[in-house]
Amino acid sequence: MQRIKSKLKRPKYKFWLAFTSAAALLLVEVVPRTSVHATKTAAATRLPTESQIRDAVVRGAQSYLNLPYKFGGASPTGFDCSGLVLYLYNQHGFTMPHGVIYMRPTLKLTRNPKKGDVIFFLNDNNIAGHVGIYIDEERFIHAPKEGAVIRYEKLKHPYWKKRFVEIRSVI
């Protein structure tokens, strides 16, 4: 014990003794008062389910019905087809590129489409260059073209049936 006391009197050990004492004091006094530690608060916010996100995307698309198409648009001031999809999913924390040809490979191909999935169509150049939001077996919502407004379309209409490519899922 005497040997330990004599070592603690050396300058090198005095520094470490002071340092560890200060660190212990910091841990005891300061750290528990910071927001790093959990505190009892109101119930934590629950993350939305897949179904809730899909419903919200469709409701969002429906809220923009009759909004004029805007080339390159991806905001409530106006949308093009991929901008509408991009904006609606960005509202729920999903990111994807703007532009159908860039968006398509980032989404998962699905054989069992669900509400809110992204439906792809051939454009006039015969490439998958148009998208919409899948609603059900009969309808989808899209921003069609310059001079038109965001609207519902019937999947069984010959124009869309002939141009249908695939349905992909964001979630």
Secondary structure as GFF3:
##gff-version 3
##sequence-region A 1 171
A	DSSP	alpha_helix	2	8	.	.	.	ID=ss1
A	DSSP	alpha_helix	11	29	.	.	.	ID=ss2
A	DSSP	three_ten_helix	31	33	.	.	.	ID=ss3
A	DSSP	alpha_helix	50	63	.	.	.	ID=ss4
A	DSSP	beta_strand	74	75	.	.	.	ID=ss5
A	DSSP	beta_strand	78	79	.	.	.	ID=ss6
A	DSSP	alpha_helix	81	90	.	.	.	ID=ss7
A	DSSP	alpha_helix	100	103	.	.	.	ID=ss8
A	DSSP	three_ten_helix	104	106	.	.	.	ID=ss9
A	DSSP	beta_strand	108	109	.	.	.	ID=ss10
A	DSSP	beta_strand	118	122	.	.	.	ID=ss11
A	DSSP	beta_strand	128	134	.	.	.	ID=ss12
A	DSSP	beta_strand	139	142	.	.	.	ID=ss13
A	DSSP	beta_strand	151	154	.	.	.	ID=ss14
A	DSSP	alpha_helix	158	163	.	.	.	ID=ss15
A	DSSP	beta_strand	164	169	.	.	.	ID=ss16
###
